[in-house]
């Protein structure tokens, strides 16, 4: 009986005014090639965050939507909210 575990980004969404990238990661456990368990974890990549360790698809989406204008507007909105 062989158990294997695989994790991958199975859903990537761009949400909100500042193009936050929401990533759902699935972790699948298989016994002899048959799935016996699946769980999910979500995290968000905000404009200006370091996304270099993300999945290649997530990196490509972040590079496309997190332009310098979006990053600057997001940081300005954060600074305004902190006042």
Secondary structure as UniProt FT lines:
FT   STRAND          3..15
FT   TURN            16..19
FT   STRAND          20..31
FT   TURN            32..33
FT   STRAND          34..45
FT   TURN            47..48
FT   TURN            52..53
FT   HELIX           56..65
FT   HELIX           68..82
//
